[in-house]
C-alpha cells in the first residue's frame, strides 16, 4: 500500500520527489525516503514518520539528479523506523518496494548464509540483497544487460506481491521497475520518464500513462521506455491519456481534503451520470457505461465483491438492482469470497467494486470468478487499473482523484454507477416498462442538486459535533437501504475519530444489541419517510424507553421524529430512491466534524492507507 515514485531525465531536485510523495502519502505515512543518483554516487535520506520529517533532511540531498526514486511507507514487515524506511541498498543497487514478499524468511536465511548483513526488519531488504547476489552472478554483457538478467532471475524467486523501483550506480541513466500484484504506472513526457504507484503523483508532469501489468519489467530512460516479460520477451502497448488535472488534487481552500471531497459529492454523482442517461430515448447508454459487451439480458444472478466502503456501496445497490432488475444479487466481502467454493457460471455477473482498482483482495476475488467462468465487470475510479485489466468490462465512476484516506465522494459515485447498472439490467431484461425506466432516470438526474442542498447542513452538524466528541461508543441503525448507510456512517466515525461505533439493521436490535442501550448510549437513527418508516420509528421508541440518547436523521419537518429525538438532522424532501444519497451526507459530515473537534488527523487516520494493495 506504499507510495513509490521514480524519475529519469534531464534533472530533478529533492522537491520533485517530495511533492510527488505528498500526492501519494494517502497510501502510507509511517516513514519515507529518497535516493538520488549523481556522478558522485548515490545519496539516500530516510526518516521515520510523515513526510514533514523527511522534508527536514532535503538539504542533505544533491540539488539535482538525472535518476532518483522515492517512497512513503505503510508498514507491513518491521516497525515504522528510519532503519526500516525505503529505499534499501545492497552494493551498487538501491531498491524500494510496494507489496509483501511472502517467502522472505527462507530467502533471508539463504542470503545470510552467503554473507549478506541485514540492517532492517523488512522483506524489502531481502529483495535488494537477492538482486545484488544475482547481479554478481552475471558474467557477460554490459552493466544494464547484466542487471536486466539479474532482475529477471530475482523476480522469479519471489512469492507475494511487489512493485519495485531500482537504480544502480553501474547504470546511471536507467531506472528499472518490476511488477507483480502491486500497482505501478509509467508516465512519459519530453526527455523524461516516470514511474509511480498511482497517477496522482504524476499528472502535474504528464497526462500520458502506461499501466504496467503483472510479470513485467520496465527499463526507463530519458528518451523512452522498454517493457519485457519476466521471461525476457518484449512487450508493446500504447500509452493512454488521463484527463485529471492538478487542481483536482488541491484542497481548494477547504480545511482538509476530506471536507473538500464531501462537498464534491454532487459533481462526482453528476459526472458518473453524464452521458449514460439518454432521456430523449429513455434508455441507458450501455457503451458509455462500459457494459455493452456483457450479456446483461441472459444473466441469472449477480455477485458483487468489494471491501470497506465499497462493500457498503454494493450492499446498498443490492436493494435497487433486485427491486428493478428482478435478479438475485449477492454481496460478498472480497477477502472472504476467494476462499469459498465457487458457484459461478457463464450466466453469473461478478462485479468488482474498488475506488483505486488495485485492492488486493478484490483483485484476487475477480480472478477467481473469471477462472470459474463468470462474466466480470470492474466498477473503479482509476482508468486502466489492475482490476479493470482483469475483468471483461470496465465502468468508471468518474469521481476524480480522492486524496482523503476515508472514502466519501467515491462512495456516492459507486452507488450511482451501480444504480445505473441496475437500470441497464432492467432495460436489457425488460423488467421495467418504458415509463418506469424513464421515471427512475428522472429521479437519478435530480440527485446532484438535492445533495447540494444537504451539504448546507454542515454548519449545524459542526455544532452538533461538540456534543458527541466525548462519546466512547455510538450505535447506528437503519432499515432497508438505510442499513448500509448506517454501516458507512459507523465506519467513518471509527476511521476518523477512533470512537467505537457499530451499525445494525434496526430490526436486529431486539435480537441482542438492545442490551447495550442505557442513558449513556447514543444511537444514530436513520429514519427518512420511506416504506420502512413506521417500523424504524417503533425501534426508536424502544431505544427511548430504555433511556438511550437519539440522534435522528430524517426528512425535514418530520414533527414526530423531532419530538422523539434528542437531536435531529433534517434532510430535504425527496423520493425513496434518492434518500440514501441524502442520509449519507450528514453521516460523512458528522464523522468529519467530530474528528476535527477531537483533533485527530482527518486526512490520514492512524494505521490506515487509501489503497489496500496487500492481503
HURA-V479796 format. One line per field, one symbol per residue. phi: phi as a letter, one per 30 degrees, with the letter a starting at -180 (. if undefined). psi: psi as a letter, one per 20 degrees, with the letter a starting at -180 (. if undefined). burial: + if it has 24 or more other ideal C-beta (glycine too) atoms within 12 Angstrom, else -. A space follows every 10 residues. Layout:
phi: ???
psi: ???
burial: ???
This chain:
phi: .dcbbbbbld lbcedddddd dddcdddlad aaabbbcbed kccbbbadjd ddddedcddd cddabdbabb abccdccjdd cddddcdcbb idcbbbackb cdcddddddd ddddjdcccb cddddddddd ddddddddcb jdeddddddd deddddccck babccbbbdd bdbbccbbba icdabccbbd ibbbbadade dcddcaccbb ddceibcbcc beclbbbbdd cjddbbbddb cccdcdddcc dijddbeddd dddceddddd dddeicccdd cibddddddj bddddedcdc abbccabhed ddddeddedd dddcchbdbc cbdddcedcc ddbdadcccc cccaedibed dddddddddd dcjddbbccb ccdidddddc cdbbbddidi dccedddbdd dddddedddd dedddddddh cbdedddddd edddddeedd dedddddedd deddeddcdc dcabcbbabh dddddddddd ddddeccidd bbbbdedded ckdddddadc ccbdccbddb dceddddddd eddddciddc cccbdeiddd deddddbbcc cdeaddeded ddddeddddd ddddddddid dddbddicbd cccbd
psi: jrpqqqqpbh pqrhhggghg hhhjhiiqkh rrqpppprhi appppqqqar hhhhhijhii rqhqqiprqq ppqopgoqrm rhhiqqrqqo cippqrpoap ohkhgghggg hhhjjpppir jqhhhghghg ggghghipiq rrhghhhggg gggghiiqpb qqoqppqphi mijppqqqpo hqqpqpqpao jqqqqriqih iiihhqjoqp pprqkqppop rhjarqpqri ijpqppqqqq ppjqrhhhjq hkiqhqhggg hgijgghggg hhhpiionhg ikqpnhghij jhiqmhijqh rpppprqchh ghhggghggg ghghilpppp pqphihgijr ppjraijpop poppghjjpg ghghghgggh hjjqqqppnr ioqkrgghhj qhqpoqikir pogphopfhh gghggghhgh hghgghghil iprhghghgh ghghhigghh hgghiiiggh hghhhhiihi qiqqqpqrqc iighhggggg ggggggikpp qqqqphiigi kghihipaii pppooolrna ijghgghghh hhghhjjqpp oqoaqqknhg hhhhqhqpoo qqprrhhhgh hhhhghhghg gghggghikr nghmqqjrqg onjq.
burial: +++++++++- -+++++++++ ++++++++++ ++++++++-- -+++++++++ +-+++-++-- ++--++++++ ++++++++-+ -+-+++++++ ++++++++++ +--+--++-- +----+-+-+ -+++++++++ ++++++-+-- ---+-+++++ +++++-++-+ ++++++++++ ++++++++++ +++++++++- -+++++++++ ++++++-+++ ++++++++++ ++--++++++ ----+---+- -+-+---++- -----+++++ ++++++++++ ++++-+++-- --++++-+++ +--+-+--++ ++++++++++ ++++++++++ +++++-+-++ +++++-++-- ---+---+++ ++++++++++ ++++++++++ ---+++++++ ++++++++++ ++++++++++ ++++++++++ ++++++++++ +++++++++- ++----++-+ +-++++++-+ +++++-++-- ++-++--++- +-++++++++ ++++++++++ +++++++++- ++++++--+- --++-++--- ++++++++++ -++-+++-++ ++++-+-+++ ++++++-+-- +--+++++++ ++-+++++++ ++++++++++ ++++++++-+ ++++++-+++ +++++
